[in-house]
Amino acid sequence: MLSAVFRSGRVASVLLGWALFTIVAVIMGPFNTLSLMETGTRVLFWGVIVAAGLIASGAMNLVFKKLHTGLTGWRCDLLRVCGITLVLSPVLYVWIHFIIVDPSGMTPNLLRISLCVALVGLIIQVSKRLLVGDQGSVQAQEMPAAVPSVPQAPPPPAPPAPRLMRRLPAEAEGPVLRLSANNHFVEVVLPGEAHRLRMRFTDAIDEMDSVEGHCAHRSHWVAVGAITDVQRAEGRIFLILANGDKIPVSRTYRPGLEQAGQL
């Protein structure tokens, strides 16, 4: 924590705050220290207490940053004051009872000390809010300087639907996974549905002009984007499509699929 303070260049401001709070405490003499202590003793007494308070405050800041509480504004300040009170009050209690010898027996108890610490903490936080504005959240302190956003290139336009889709019902949704010839009909297989068109198989393939695909068999054409796996069994090769269809690869079309990198 101390190394972070030195790196940030806040040494002068921390020392100035320590000196100001110490001077005020020495002059006012809380807890009857004005009448029980000499000036030099009061300087030592309150100098140690103020230093402990600053260390406790810095420790709370580090803890909140590590926890990433996300609290902002007054909630963050109240949580910080509570943490400082819990940490600093027992230390202050021991220090007061170690240094002060009050014959009247009016040495403050732990509850009174805790209330004083909480009150001073609230005064400090309110002063900071009034001087610097409502921007003291833990989250805001950790945010780096805004980096200007780099405009991203627009996504490439989607390829046009193949001409074959015009022959299908208006509610049909692509993409086309495969075409299969069946006598004078062509089965057009889409995800979750299939349609039969009365046309030549070669014409159907020609109307799939905007989709990359290959013939795997004299009766089967498959879209490259629909192929998810290749299976080999007993010397035969099958293409597995996205919908689970299993399309055989004939010897005639195998070299072309191998050259295209699909096998």
ABEGO torsion letter per residue (X at the ends): XAAAAAAAGAAAAAAAAAAAAAAAAAAAGBGGAAAABBAAAAAAAAAAAAAAAAAAAAAAAAAAAAAGAGBBEAAAAAAAAAAAAAAAAAAAAAAAAAABBBAAGABBBAAAAAAAAAAAAAAAAAAAAAAAEBAABAAAAABBBBBBBBBBBBBBBBBBBBAAAAABBAABBOBBABBBBBEABBBBBBBGBBBBBBBBAAAAAAAAAABBBBBABAABBBBAAABABBBBBGGBBBBBBAAGBBBBBBAAAAAAAAAAGAX
